[in-house]
């Protein structure tokens, strides 16, 4: 068996394609593989499949997987065939998708690696510029999302904990995530954090077979723009205000009291994290310091006790008992005359229906908080992303549970039998 035939088999090429020649340049650390089709070959029309003769050709080159430590490139005359019914059409090659400068195997390896490490690091390993790999990633994320079926979605979680993208030109940009609570899957990510994001999600939901009227539950925080948007575009929706956000607001109220009081009580300085933690999560040193401060008449100590009391709200036996508890706690907070808690109590009263909804469905955005952590960790490893579009693509890659059906060759399917996914 000659070398050309061996490489034809190794690449999984099938007739009429075959390797015609090899050019190995050790000085440039490069292997060029010339692929051509057999003389007199015909190709099926990409539209109807009718066997058609070659009209003309155009030479193209693709980056392939490295041959040991040497960069490998495939070059081929790509034919256009002339169909009696559909005229002249470009013939797709079996080793690459249309419009790409990489083979499917190269893209498959790149997509595997970017799920485990930053794109810039993958670019260094594969010897390519990261912007080219980002284009590959965006393509497959887009294709993967096309196959998403949202017909069964009825419960969503919305995260308005914004993700900042540093850019010297555009300043700070933000994204909002919409999660399917049943499957723990990221459904939709979009730039912005206002009412328009709900409209954008509705349009994307419809495009993927979902129905706005089927969305019955949403777990969100008390951001008014999200409340307005969801109620405007999803007529049957019930809102649950996330318990972790409620307790976060309680912690913020405690810290505001501490900041005000620290102006006259220096001993409160550098104690912020003591008041934000539950007693079981305190270090020994924090517990000792907090015990000393709790025994005082400080308003911060009173605020801390009120926060701990509010946690008992979520231990109530039923919605009726919870409603009574909530009103009694809000009354206590109002009577404390601590302005941060007076405002917080009024917020809870204004949103009582959504706070109490937790006792009906028990929805919480803890899943979204976990996804946020993964995205932030990926961002930290990458030392930031240059564009909002990039971080959205990475969010889909991390949490979208996408299928990349055009990349099977990496897992054993013959390269020549792969059908390129459409661009």
Secondary structure, 3 states (H helix, E strand, C coil): CCHHHHHHHHCCCCCCEEEEEEEEECCCCEEEEEEEECCCCEEECCCCCCEEEEEEEEEEEEEEEEECCEEEEEEEEEEEEEECCCEEEECCCCCCCCCCCECHHHHHHHHHHHCCCCHHHHHHHHCCCHHHHHHHHHHHHHHHHHCCCCCCCCEEEEECCCCCEEECCCEEECEEEEEECCCCEEEEEEECCCHHHHHHHHHHHHHCCCCHHHCCEEEECCCHHHHHHHHHHCCCCEEEECHHHHHHHHHHHHHHHHHHHHCCCHHHCCCHHHHHCCHHHCCHHHHHHHHHHHCCCCHHHHHHHHHHHHHHHHHCCCHHHHHHHHHHHHHHHHHCCCHHHHHHHHHHHHCHHHHHCHHHHCCCCHHHHHHHHHHHHHHHHHCCCCCHHHHHHHHHHHHCCCCCHHHHHHHCCCHHHCCCCCC
